[in-house]
Structure formats: C-alpha cells, structure tokens
C-alpha cells in the first residue's frame, strides 16, 4: 500500500521545477535590476566564496593535522 505524498515546506512555496525559460527570465530580470557590471561583481564574489568554502572543507578533511 502506497502512502500519499506529503509536500515539504519547499514544495509548498516552489511548485514545479525550474526549466530553461524560467532561469533565463530570472537572469534577465537580475540583469535589468543590477546592471552588467554589478552582476559581474556579484558572480565573482559568489565564485570566490564557493572556492574558499571548498578549500576550507578540504583543510578540515586532511588527517593527522592538529589545530592549536
């Protein structure tokens, strides 16, 4: 017997999935709001943040090191 699917809070606020047209619309609106230079700065900052996060996660995984 299958139980009915119970919606998670995320599914309640975001029904469906994002496809290519929706992503393009979001990017176009962001470009209109922030402008090309500010959007490039935001992307650069996001990329650096992800890079720093990944490097800090790799540092935590290295065995044998003791932090003082």
PDB file of N, H, CA, C and O in Angstrom:
ATOM      1  N   UNK A   1       0.838  -1.177   0.000  1.00  0.00           N
ATOM      2  CA  UNK A   1       0.000   0.000   0.000  1.00  0.00           C
ATOM      3  C   UNK A   1       0.887   1.247   0.000  1.00  0.00           C
ATOM      4  O   UNK A   1       1.778   1.389   0.838  1.00  0.00           O
ATOM      5  N   UNK A   2       0.634   2.126  -0.933  1.00  0.00           N
ATOM      6  H   UNK A   2      -0.090   2.011  -1.613  1.00  0.00           H
ATOM      7  CA  UNK A   2       1.409   3.360  -1.035  1.00  0.00           C
ATOM      8  C   UNK A   2       0.749   4.460  -0.229  1.00  0.00           C
ATOM      9  O   UNK A   2      -0.466   4.655  -0.281  1.00  0.00           O
ATOM     10  N   UNK A   3       1.568   5.168   0.511  1.00  0.00           N
ATOM     11  H   UNK A   3       2.554   5.010   0.553  1.00  0.00           H
ATOM     12  CA  UNK A   3       1.071   6.306   1.268  1.00  0.00           C
ATOM     13  C   UNK A   3       1.066   7.544   0.392  1.00  0.00           C
ATOM     14  O   UNK A   3       1.909   7.664  -0.497  1.00  0.00           O
ATOM     15  N   UNK A   4       0.141   8.470   0.616  1.00  0.00           N
ATOM     16  H   UNK A   4      -0.544   8.373   1.338  1.00  0.00           H
ATOM     17  CA  UNK A   4       0.122   9.696  -0.207  1.00  0.00           C
ATOM     18  C   UNK A   4       1.354  10.542   0.074  1.00  0.00           C
ATOM     19  O   UNK A   4       1.876  10.567   1.189  1.00  0.00           O
ATOM     20  N   UNK A   5       1.804  11.235  -0.966  1.00  0.00           N
ATOM     21  H   UNK A   5       1.380  11.216  -1.872  1.00  0.00           H
ATOM     22  CA  UNK A   5       2.979  12.104  -0.859  1.00  0.00           C
ATOM     23  C   UNK A   5       2.617  13.332  -0.042  1.00  0.00           C
ATOM     24  O   UNK A   5       1.623  14.006  -0.311  1.00  0.00           O
ATOM     25  N   UNK A   6       3.436  13.610   0.956  1.00  0.00           N
ATOM     26  H   UNK A   6       4.244  13.062   1.174  1.00  0.00           H
ATOM     27  CA  UNK A   6       3.229  14.798   1.786  1.00  0.00           C
ATOM     28  C   UNK A   6       4.204  15.877   1.325  1.00  0.00           C
ATOM     29  O   UNK A   6       5.408  15.636   1.249  1.00  0.00           O
ATOM     30  N   UNK A   7       3.697  17.038   1.024  1.00  0.00           N
ATOM     31  H   UNK A   7       2.718  17.234   1.085  1.00  0.00           H
ATOM     32  CA  UNK A   7       4.519  18.124   0.488  1.00  0.00           C
ATOM     33  C   UNK A   7       5.434  18.682   1.567  1.00  0.00           C
ATOM     34  O   UNK A   7       5.018  18.910   2.703  1.00  0.00           O
ATOM     35  N   UNK A   8       6.698  18.898   1.182  1.00  0.00           N
ATOM     36  H   UNK A   8       7.035  18.712   0.259  1.00  0.00           H
ATOM     37  CA  UNK A   8       7.643  19.540   2.082  1.00  0.00           C
ATOM     38  C   UNK A   8       7.402  21.053   2.039  1.00  0.00           C
ATOM     39  O   UNK A   8       6.758  21.546   1.114  1.00  0.00           O
ATOM     40  N   UNK A   9       7.913  21.793   3.029  1.00  0.00           N
ATOM     41  H   UNK A   9       8.437  21.392   3.781  1.00  0.00           H
ATOM     42  CA  UNK A   9       7.719  23.256   3.000  1.00  0.00           C
ATOM     43  C   UNK A   9       8.262  23.907   1.732  1.00  0.00           C
ATOM     44  O   UNK A   9       7.693  24.883   1.243  1.00  0.00           O
ATOM     45  N   UNK A  10       9.369  23.368   1.195  1.00  0.00           N
ATOM     46  H   UNK A  10       9.831  22.575   1.592  1.00  0.00           H
ATOM     47  CA  UNK A  10       9.927  23.933  -0.028  1.00  0.00           C
ATOM     48  C   UNK A  10       8.992  23.707  -1.210  1.00  0.00           C
ATOM     49  O   UNK A  10       8.853  24.584  -2.063  1.00  0.00           O
ATOM     50  N   UNK A  11       8.357  22.558  -1.272  1.00  0.00           N
ATOM     51  H   UNK A  11       8.469  21.845  -0.580  1.00  0.00           H
ATOM     52  CA  UNK A  11       7.419  22.269  -2.358  1.00  0.00           C
ATOM     53  C   UNK A  11       6.168  23.134  -2.267  1.00  0.00           C
ATOM     54  O   UNK A  11       5.534  23.423  -3.282  1.00  0.00           O
ATOM     55  N   UNK A  12       5.817  23.543  -1.069  1.00  0.00           N
ATOM     56  H   UNK A  12       6.332  23.308  -0.245  1.00  0.00           H
ATOM     57  CA  UNK A  12       4.636  24.400  -0.906  1.00  0.00           C
ATOM     58  C   UNK A  12       4.896  25.766  -1.515  1.00  0.00           C
ATOM     59  O   UNK A  12       4.019  26.332  -2.168  1.00  0.00           O
ATOM     60  N   UNK A  13       6.095  26.304  -1.308  1.00  0.00           N
ATOM     61  H   UNK A  13       6.807  25.845  -0.777  1.00  0.00           H
ATOM     62  CA  UNK A  13       6.405  27.645  -1.817  1.00  0.00           C
ATOM     63  C   UNK A  13       6.917  27.635  -3.245  1.00  0.00           C
ATOM     64  O   UNK A  13       6.822  28.652  -3.932  1.00  0.00           O
ATOM     65  N   UNK A  14       7.463  26.504  -3.720  1.00  0.00           N
ATOM     66  H   UNK A  14       7.540  25.677  -3.163  1.00  0.00           H
ATOM     67  CA  UNK A  14       8.005  26.429  -5.073  1.00  0.00           C
ATOM     68  C   UNK A  14       7.423  25.225  -5.812  1.00  0.00           C
ATOM     69  O   UNK A  14       8.090  24.199  -5.942  1.00  0.00           O
ATOM     70  N   UNK A  15       6.207  25.340  -6.288  1.00  0.00           N
ATOM     71  H   UNK A  15       5.665  26.174  -6.182  1.00  0.00           H
ATOM     72  CA  UNK A  15       5.643  24.213  -7.006  1.00  0.00           C
ATOM     73  C   UNK A  15       6.310  24.063  -8.369  1.00  0.00           C
ATOM     74  O   UNK A  15       6.581  25.060  -9.039  1.00  0.00           O
ATOM     75  N   UNK A  16       6.574  22.844  -8.778  1.00  0.00           N
ATOM     76  H   UNK A  16       6.355  22.034  -8.234  1.00  0.00           H
ATOM     77  CA  UNK A  16       7.193  22.596 -10.073  1.00  0.00           C
ATOM     78  C   UNK A  16       8.695  22.743 -10.026  1.00  0.00           C
ATOM     79  O   UNK A  16       9.286  23.006  -8.979  1.00  0.00           O
ATOM     80  N   UNK A  17       9.299  22.567 -11.192  1.00  0.00           N
ATOM     81  H   UNK A  17       8.819  22.353 -12.042  1.00  0.00           H
ATOM     82  CA  UNK A  17      10.748  22.675 -11.304  1.00  0.00           C
ATOM     83  C   UNK A  17      11.100  23.850 -12.203  1.00  0.00           C
ATOM     84  O   UNK A  17      10.293  24.279 -13.028  1.00  0.00           O
ATOM     85  N   UNK A  18      12.312  24.365 -12.036  1.00  0.00           N
ATOM     86  H   UNK A  18      12.967  24.016 -11.366  1.00  0.00           H
ATOM     87  CA  UNK A  18      12.778  25.460 -12.876  1.00  0.00           C
ATOM     88  C   UNK A  18      13.356  24.886 -14.159  1.00  0.00           C
ATOM     89  O   UNK A  18      14.258  24.050 -14.123  1.00  0.00           O
ATOM     90  N   UNK A  19      12.846  25.327 -15.262  1.00  0.00           N
ATOM     91  H   UNK A  19      12.113  26.007 -15.291  1.00  0.00           H
ATOM     92  CA  UNK A  19      13.366  24.932 -16.553  1.00  0.00           C
ATOM     93  C   UNK A  19      14.203  26.045 -17.148  1.00  0.00           C
ATOM     94  O   UNK A  19      14.430  27.073 -16.510  1.00  0.00           O
ATOM     95  N   UNK A  20      14.657  25.841 -18.360  1.00  0.00           N
ATOM     96  H   UNK A  20      14.473  25.006 -18.878  1.00  0.00           H
ATOM     97  CA  UNK A  20      15.486  26.836 -19.033  1.00  0.00           C
ATOM     98  C   UNK A  20      14.770  28.178 -19.220  1.00  0.00           C
ATOM     99  O   UNK A  20      15.390  29.216 -18.987  1.00  0.00           O
ATOM    100  N   UNK A  21      13.498  28.208 -19.627  1.00  0.00           N
ATOM    101  H   UNK A  21      12.994  27.365 -19.816  1.00  0.00           H
ATOM    102  CA  UNK A  21      12.845  29.518 -19.782  1.00  0.00           C
ATOM    103  C   UNK A  21      12.744  30.297 -18.466  1.00  0.00           C
ATOM    104  O   UNK A  21      12.906  31.518 -18.450  1.00  0.00           O
ATOM    105  N   UNK A  22      12.478  29.595 -17.375  1.00  0.00           N
ATOM    106  H   UNK A  22      12.347  28.603 -17.388  1.00  0.00           H
ATOM    107  CA  UNK A  22      12.373  30.276 -16.092  1.00  0.00           C
ATOM    108  C   UNK A  22      13.719  30.831 -15.644  1.00  0.00           C
ATOM    109  O   UNK A  22      13.792  31.946 -15.127  1.00  0.00           O
ATOM    110  N   UNK A  23      14.778  30.061 -15.839  1.00  0.00           N
ATOM    111  H   UNK A  23      14.719  29.155 -16.259  1.00  0.00           H
ATOM    112  CA  UNK A  23      16.116  30.511 -15.457  1.00  0.00           C
ATOM    113  C   UNK A  23      16.523  31.717 -16.294  1.00  0.00           C
ATOM    114  O   UNK A  23      17.097  32.667 -15.761  1.00  0.00           O
ATOM    115  N   UNK A  24      16.237  31.699 -17.587  1.00  0.00           N
ATOM    116  H   UNK A  24      15.770  30.927 -18.020  1.00  0.00           H
ATOM    117  CA  UNK A  24      16.558  32.836 -18.455  1.00  0.00           C
ATOM    118  C   UNK A  24      15.785  34.085 -18.041  1.00  0.00           C
ATOM    119  O   UNK A  24      16.324  35.191 -18.082  1.00  0.00           O
ATOM    120  N   UNK A  25      14.534  33.914 -17.647  1.00  0.00           N
ATOM    121  H   UNK A  25      14.096  33.016 -17.614  1.00  0.00           H
ATOM    122  CA  UNK A  25      13.736  35.056 -17.193  1.00  0.00           C
ATOM    123  C   UNK A  25      14.318  35.640 -15.910  1.00  0.00           C
ATOM    124  O   UNK A  25      14.406  36.861 -15.776  1.00  0.00           O
ATOM    125  N   UNK A  26      14.712  34.794 -14.974  1.00  0.00           N
ATOM    126  H   UNK A  26      14.640  33.803 -15.083  1.00  0.00           H
ATOM    127  CA  UNK A  26      15.309  35.267 -13.727  1.00  0.00           C
ATOM    128  C   UNK A  26      16.607  36.017 -14.007  1.00  0.00           C
ATOM    129  O   UNK A  26      16.855  37.068 -13.417  1.00  0.00           O
ATOM    130  N   UNK A  27      17.439  35.482 -14.906  1.00  0.00           N
ATOM    131  H   UNK A  27      17.237  34.627 -15.385  1.00  0.00           H
ATOM    132  CA  UNK A  27      18.694  36.150 -15.252  1.00  0.00           C
ATOM    133  C   UNK A  27      18.452  37.491 -15.940  1.00  0.00           C
ATOM    134  O   UNK A  27      19.179  38.454 -15.697  1.00  0.00           O
ATOM    135  N   UNK A  28      17.436  37.558 -16.794  1.00  0.00           N
ATOM    136  H   UNK A  28      16.844  36.776 -16.991  1.00  0.00           H
ATOM    137  CA  UNK A  28      17.125  38.813 -17.475  1.00  0.00           C
ATOM    138  C   UNK A  28      16.653  39.878 -16.484  1.00  0.00           C
ATOM    139  O   UNK A  28      17.046  41.040 -16.588  1.00  0.00           O
ATOM    140  N   UNK A  29      15.823  39.489 -15.537  1.00  0.00           N
ATOM    141  H   UNK A  29      15.504  38.545 -15.453  1.00  0.00           H
ATOM    142  CA  UNK A  29      15.351  40.439 -14.522  1.00  0.00           C
ATOM    143  C   UNK A  29      16.516  40.897 -13.652  1.00  0.00           C
ATOM    144  O   UNK A  29      16.616  42.079 -13.323  1.00  0.00           O
ATOM    145  N   UNK A  30      17.400  39.967 -13.276  1.00  0.00           N
ATOM    146  H   UNK A  30      17.319  39.007 -13.544  1.00  0.00           H
ATOM    147  CA  UNK A  30      18.565  40.338 -12.471  1.00  0.00           C
ATOM    148  C   UNK A  30      19.468  41.298 -13.237  1.00  0.00           C
ATOM    149  O   UNK A  30      20.021  42.227 -12.649  1.00  0.00           O
ATOM    150  N   UNK A  31      19.621  41.085 -14.531  1.00  0.00           N
ATOM    151  H   UNK A  31      19.172  40.330 -15.009  1.00  0.00           H
ATOM    152  CA  UNK A  31      20.434  41.975 -15.357  1.00  0.00           C
ATOM    153  C   UNK A  31      19.825  43.370 -15.423  1.00  0.00           C
ATOM    154  O   UNK A  31      20.544  44.368 -15.385  1.00  0.00           O
ATOM    155  N   UNK A  32      18.508  43.439 -15.521  1.00  0.00           N
ATOM    156  H   UNK A  32      17.923  42.628 -15.552  1.00  0.00           H
ATOM    157  CA  UNK A  32      17.843  44.740 -15.557  1.00  0.00           C
ATOM    158  C   UNK A  32      17.962  45.462 -14.212  1.00  0.00           C
ATOM    159  O   UNK A  32      18.136  46.680 -14.175  1.00  0.00           O
ATOM    160  N   UNK A  33      17.870  44.725 -13.129  1.00  0.00           N
ATOM    161  H   UNK A  33      17.728  43.735 -13.160  1.00  0.00           H
ATOM    162  CA  UNK A  33      17.903  45.352 -11.806  1.00  0.00           C
ATOM    163  C   UNK A  33      19.312  45.804 -11.439  1.00  0.00           C
ATOM    164  O   UNK A  33      19.503  46.944 -11.017  1.00  0.00           O
ATOM    165  N   UNK A  34      20.310  44.916 -11.596  1.00  0.00           N
ATOM    166  H   UNK A  34      20.155  43.990 -11.939  1.00  0.00           H
ATOM    167  CA  UNK A  34      21.655  45.203 -11.110  1.00  0.00           C
ATOM    168  C   UNK A  34      22.562  45.832 -12.161  1.00  0.00           C
ATOM    169  O   UNK A  34      23.485  46.565 -11.806  1.00  0.00           O
ATOM    170  N   UNK A  35      22.331  45.571 -13.421  1.00  0.00           N
ATOM    171  H   UNK A  35      21.582  44.975 -13.710  1.00  0.00           H
ATOM    172  CA  UNK A  35      23.214  46.057 -14.464  1.00  0.00           C
ATOM    173  C   UNK A  35      24.369  45.091 -14.681  1.00  0.00           C
ATOM    174  O   UNK A  35      24.673  44.281 -13.806  1.00  0.00           O
ATOM    175  N   UNK A  36      25.014  45.170 -15.840  1.00  0.00           N
ATOM    176  H   UNK A  36      24.767  45.829 -16.551  1.00  0.00           H
ATOM    177  CA  UNK A  36      26.040  44.186 -16.183  1.00  0.00           C
ATOM    178  C   UNK A  36      27.264  44.208 -15.274  1.00  0.00           C
ATOM    179  O   UNK A  36      27.789  43.149 -14.931  1.00  0.00           O
ATOM    180  N   UNK A  37      27.734  45.399 -14.873  1.00  0.00           N
ATOM    181  H   UNK A  37      27.308  46.260 -15.151  1.00  0.00           H
ATOM    182  CA  UNK A  37      28.952  45.439 -14.062  1.00  0.00           C
ATOM    183  C   UNK A  37      28.698  44.921 -12.652  1.00  0.00           C
ATOM    184  O   UNK A  37      29.514  44.173 -12.113  1.00  0.00           O
ATOM    185  N   UNK A  38      27.583  45.307 -12.053  1.00  0.00           N
ATOM    186  H   UNK A  38      26.920  45.914 -12.491  1.00  0.00           H
ATOM    187  CA  UNK A  38      27.265  44.848 -10.701  1.00  0.00           C
ATOM    188  C   UNK A  38      26.992  43.345 -10.701  1.00  0.00           C
ATOM    189  O   UNK A  38      27.362  42.650  -9.755  1.00  0.00           O
ATOM    190  N   UNK A  39      26.353  42.842 -11.747  1.00  0.00           N
ATOM    191  H   UNK A  39      26.052  43.406 -12.516  1.00  0.00           H
ATOM    192  CA  UNK A  39      26.073  41.407 -11.852  1.00  0.00           C
ATOM    193  C   UNK A  39      27.369  40.619 -11.984  1.00  0.00           C
ATOM    194  O   UNK A  39      27.487  39.525 -11.433  1.00  0.00           O
ATOM    195  N   UNK A  40      28.343  41.165 -12.710  1.00  0.00           N
ATOM    196  H   UNK A  40      28.247  42.054 -13.158  1.00  0.00           H
ATOM    197  CA  UNK A  40      29.643  40.507 -12.837  1.00  0.00           C
ATOM    198  C   UNK A  40      30.364  40.484 -11.491  1.00  0.00           C
ATOM    199  O   UNK A  40      30.996  39.486 -11.144  1.00  0.00           O
ATOM    200  N   UNK A  41      30.275  41.566 -10.739  1.00  0.00           N
ATOM    201  H   UNK A  41      29.761  42.377 -11.020  1.00  0.00           H
ATOM    202  CA  UNK A  41      30.888  41.615  -9.411  1.00  0.00           C
ATOM    203  C   UNK A  41      30.231  40.614  -8.463  1.00  0.00           C
ATOM    204  O   UNK A  41      30.913  39.962  -7.672  1.00  0.00           O
ATOM    205  N   UNK A  42      28.905  40.494  -8.545  1.00  0.00           N
ATOM    206  H   UNK A  42      28.351  41.024  -9.187  1.00  0.00           H
ATOM    207  CA  UNK A  42      28.201  39.533  -7.708  1.00  0.00           C
ATOM    208  C   UNK A  42      28.612  38.103  -8.052  1.00  0.00           C
ATOM    209  O   UNK A  42      28.803  37.278  -7.158  1.00  0.00           O
ATOM    210  N   UNK A  43      28.746  37.811  -9.339  1.00  0.00           N
ATOM    211  H   UNK A  43      28.591  38.482 -10.065  1.00  0.00           H
ATOM    212  CA  UNK A  43      29.178  36.486  -9.767  1.00  0.00           C
ATOM    213  C   UNK A  43      30.603  36.173  -9.321  1.00  0.00           C
ATOM    214  O   UNK A  43      30.904  35.054  -8.905  1.00  0.00           O
ATOM    215  N   UNK A  44      31.463  37.163  -9.414  1.00  0.00           N
ATOM    216  H   UNK A  44      31.219  38.071  -9.753  1.00  0.00           H
ATOM    217  CA  UNK A  44      32.852  36.980  -8.986  1.00  0.00           C
ATOM    218  C   UNK A  44      32.913  36.718  -7.485  1.00  0.00           C
ATOM    219  O   UNK A  44      33.635  35.827  -7.036  1.00  0.00           O
ATOM    220  N   UNK A  45      32.168  37.483  -6.719  1.00  0.00           N
ATOM    221  H   UNK A  45      31.581  38.206  -7.084  1.00  0.00           H
ATOM    222  CA  UNK A  45      32.131  37.288  -5.274  1.00  0.00           C
ATOM    223  C   UNK A  45      31.568  35.932  -4.891  1.00  0.00           C
ATOM    224  O   UNK A  45      32.063  35.286  -3.967  1.00  0.00           O
ATOM    225  N   UNK A  46      30.539  35.501  -5.596  1.00  0.00           N
ATOM    226  H   UNK A  46      30.137  36.026  -6.347  1.00  0.00           H
ATOM    227  CA  UNK A  46      29.954  34.187  -5.333  1.00  0.00           C
ATOM    228  C   UNK A  46      30.944  33.078  -5.651  1.00  0.00           C
ATOM    229  O   UNK A  46      31.067  32.117  -4.892  1.00  0.00           O
ATOM    230  N   UNK A  47      31.648  33.205  -6.765  1.00  0.00           N
ATOM    231  H   UNK A  47      31.549  33.986  -7.382  1.00  0.00           H
ATOM    232  CA  UNK A  47      32.653  32.205  -7.137  1.00  0.00           C
ATOM    233  C   UNK A  47      33.790  32.130  -6.134  1.00  0.00           C
ATOM    234  O   UNK A  47      34.246  31.039  -5.792  1.00  0.00           O
ATOM    235  N   UNK A  48      34.252  33.281  -5.658  1.00  0.00           N
ATOM    236  H   UNK A  48      33.881  34.168  -5.935  1.00  0.00           H
ATOM    237  CA  UNK A  48      35.324  33.289  -4.658  1.00  0.00           C
ATOM    238  C   UNK A  48      34.842  32.689  -3.341  1.00  0.00           C
ATOM    239  O   UNK A  48      35.598  31.996  -2.660  1.00  0.00           O
ATOM    240  N   UNK A  49      33.603  32.948  -2.985  1.00  0.00           N
ATOM    241  H   UNK A  49      32.988  33.511  -3.538  1.00  0.00           H
ATOM    242  CA  UNK A  49      33.051  32.380  -1.762  1.00  0.00           C
ATOM    243  C   UNK A  49      32.966  30.869  -1.825  1.00  0.00           C
ATOM    244  O   UNK A  49      33.293  30.183  -0.856  1.00  0.00           O
ATOM    245  N   UNK A  50      32.527  30.345  -2.965  1.00  0.00           N
ATOM    246  H   UNK A  50      32.261  30.903  -3.752  1.00  0.00           H
ATOM    247  CA  UNK A  50      32.447  28.893  -3.144  1.00  0.00           C
ATOM    248  C   UNK A  50      33.837  28.285  -3.117  1.00  0.00           C
ATOM    249  O   UNK A  50      34.045  27.231  -2.515  1.00  0.00           O
ATOM    250  N   UNK A  51      34.797  28.946  -3.768  1.00  0.00           N
ATOM    251  H   UNK A  51      34.628  29.802  -4.257  1.00  0.00           H
ATOM    252  CA  UNK A  51      36.174  28.445  -3.784  1.00  0.00           C
ATOM    253  C   UNK A  51      36.754  28.403  -2.371  1.00  0.00           C
ATOM    254  O   UNK A  51      37.395  27.420  -1.997  1.00  0.00           O
ATOM    255  N   UNK A  52      36.536  29.458  -1.582  1.00  0.00           N
ATOM    256  H   UNK A  52      36.015  30.256  -1.886  1.00  0.00           H
ATOM    257  CA  UNK A  52      37.027  29.488  -0.203  1.00  0.00           C
ATOM    258  C   UNK A  52      36.355  28.421   0.646  1.00  0.00           C
ATOM    259  O   UNK A  52      37.002  27.799   1.489  1.00  0.00           O
ATOM    260  N   UNK A  53      35.073  28.205   0.432  1.00  0.00           N
ATOM    261  H   UNK A  53      34.547  28.710  -0.253  1.00  0.00           H
ATOM    262  CA  UNK A  53      34.349  27.184   1.185  1.00  0.00           C
ATOM    263  C   UNK A  53      34.894  25.800   0.882  1.00  0.00           C
ATOM    264  O   UNK A  53      35.114  25.003   1.794  1.00  0.00           O
ATOM    265  N   UNK A  54      35.112  25.509  -0.394  1.00  0.00           N
ATOM    266  H   UNK A  54      34.934  26.156  -1.135  1.00  0.00           H
ATOM    267  CA  UNK A  54      35.647  24.196  -0.774  1.00  0.00           C
ATOM    268  C   UNK A  54      37.042  23.983  -0.216  1.00  0.00           C
ATOM    269  O   UNK A  54      37.358  22.893   0.260  1.00  0.00           O
ATOM    270  N   UNK A  55      37.884  25.014  -0.267  1.00  0.00           N
ATOM    271  H   UNK A  55      37.627  25.900  -0.654  1.00  0.00           H
ATOM    272  CA  UNK A  55      39.248  24.852   0.248  1.00  0.00           C
ATOM    273  C   UNK A  55      39.239  24.663   1.762  1.00  0.00           C
ATOM    274  O   UNK A  55      40.051  23.901   2.287  1.00  0.00           O
ATOM    275  N   UNK A  56      38.344  25.335   2.468  1.00  0.00           N
ATOM    276  H   UNK A  56      37.685  25.953   2.041  1.00  0.00           H
ATOM    277  CA  UNK A  56      38.279  25.145   3.922  1.00  0.00           C
ATOM    278  C   UNK A  56      37.736  23.761   4.267  1.00  0.00           C
ATOM    279  O   UNK A  56      38.132  23.181   5.278  1.00  0.00           O
ATOM    280  N   UNK A  57      36.835  23.225   3.444  1.00  0.00           N
ATOM    281  H   UNK A  57      36.513  23.696   2.623  1.00  0.00           H
ATOM    282  CA  UNK A  57      36.335  21.874   3.681  1.00  0.00           C
ATOM    283  C   UNK A  57      37.441  20.850   3.451  1.00  0.00           C
ATOM    284  O   UNK A  57      37.524  19.862   4.180  1.00  0.00           O
ATOM    285  N   UNK A  58      38.293  21.070   2.448  1.00  0.00           N
ATOM    286  H   UNK A  58      38.226  21.873   1.855  1.00  0.00           H
ATOM    287  CA  UNK A  58      39.400  20.152   2.191  1.00  0.00           C
ATOM    288  C   UNK A  58      40.429  20.212   3.318  1.00  0.00           C
ATOM    289  O   UNK A  58      41.014  19.188   3.670  1.00  0.00           O
ATOM    290  N   UNK A  59      40.656  21.387   3.885  1.00  0.00           N
ATOM    291  H   UNK A  59      40.180  22.219   3.599  1.00  0.00           H
ATOM    292  CA  UNK A  59      41.594  21.528   5.002  1.00  0.00           C
ATOM    293  C   UNK A  59      41.105  20.761   6.220  1.00  0.00           C
ATOM    294  O   UNK A  59      41.910  20.183   6.950  1.00  0.00           O
ATOM    295  N   UNK A  60      39.802  20.746   6.448  1.00  0.00           N
ATOM    296  H   UNK A  60      39.147  21.215   5.855  1.00  0.00           H
ATOM    297  CA  UNK A  60      39.237  20.034   7.584  1.00  0.00           C
ATOM    298  C   UNK A  60      39.324  18.520   7.404  1.00  0.00           C
ATOM    299  O   UNK A  60      39.347  17.785   8.392  1.00  0.00           O
ATOM    300  N   UNK A  61      39.373  18.042   6.161  1.00  0.00           N
ATOM    301  H   UNK A  61      39.354  18.639   5.358  1.00  0.00           H
ATOM    302  CA  UNK A  61      39.402  16.607   5.889  1.00  0.00           C
ATOM    303  C   UNK A  61      40.789  16.005   5.982  1.00  0.00           C
ATOM    304  O   UNK A  61      40.913  14.785   6.088  1.00  0.00           O
ATOM    305  N   UNK A  62      41.839  16.818   5.946  1.00  0.00           N
ATOM    306  H   UNK A  62      41.738  17.809   5.860  1.00  0.00           H
ATOM    307  CA  UNK A  62      43.187  16.264   5.956  1.00  0.00           C
ATOM    308  C   UNK A  62      43.486  15.638   7.313  1.00  0.00           C
ATOM    309  O   UNK A  62      43.421  16.319   8.336  1.00  0.00           O
ATOM    310  N   UNK A  63      43.817  14.337   7.330  1.00  0.00           N
ATOM    311  H   UNK A  63      43.870  13.784   6.499  1.00  0.00           H
ATOM    312  CA  UNK A  63      44.062  13.660   8.604  1.00  0.00           C
ATOM    313  C   UNK A  63      45.469  13.968   9.128  1.00  0.00           C
ATOM    314  O   UNK A  63      46.366  14.305   8.355  1.00  0.00           O
ATOM    315  N   UNK A  64      45.651  13.850  10.435  1.00  0.00           N
ATOM    316  H   UNK A  64      44.922  13.576  11.062  1.00  0.00           H
ATOM    317  CA  UNK A  64      46.960  13.994  11.035  1.00  0.00           C
ATOM    318  C   UNK A  64      47.319  15.393  11.462  1.00  0.00           C
ATOM    319  O   UNK A  64      48.298  15.574  12.186  1.00  0.00           O
ATOM    320  N   UNK A  65      46.576  16.377  11.049  1.00  0.00           N
ATOM    321  H   UNK A  65      45.781  16.230  10.461  1.00  0.00           H
ATOM    322  CA  UNK A  65      46.893  17.755  11.436  1.00  0.00           C
ATOM    323  C   UNK A  65      46.127  18.107  12.694  1.00  0.00           C
ATOM    324  O   UNK A  65      44.944  17.793  12.830  1.00  0.00           O
ATOM    325  N   UNK A  66      46.820  18.763  13.610  1.00  0.00           N
ATOM    326  H   UNK A  66      47.781  19.018  13.500  1.00  0.00           H
ATOM    327  CA  UNK A  66      46.176  19.232  14.826  1.00  0.00           C
ATOM    328  C   UNK A  66      46.169  20.746  14.833  1.00  0.00           C
ATOM    329  O   UNK A  66      47.199  21.392  14.642  1.00  0.00           O
ATOM    330  N   UNK A  67      45.004  21.294  15.054  1.00  0.00           N
ATOM    331  H   UNK A  67      44.167  20.770  15.209  1.00  0.00           H
ATOM    332  CA  UNK A  67      44.873  22.754  15.084  1.00  0.00           C
ATOM    333  C   UNK A  67      45.026  23.213  16.520  1.00  0.00           C
ATOM    334  O   UNK A  67      44.447  22.623  17.432  1.00  0.00           O
ATOM    335  N   UNK A  68      45.796  24.253  16.719  1.00  0.00           N
ATOM    336  H   UNK A  68      46.266  24.732  15.978  1.00  0.00           H
ATOM    337  CA  UNK A  68      46.006  24.755  18.090  1.00  0.00           C
ATOM    338  C   UNK A  68      45.357  26.107  18.292  1.00  0.00           C
ATOM    339  O   UNK A  68      45.435  26.673  19.382  1.00  0.00           O
TER     340      UNK A  68
END
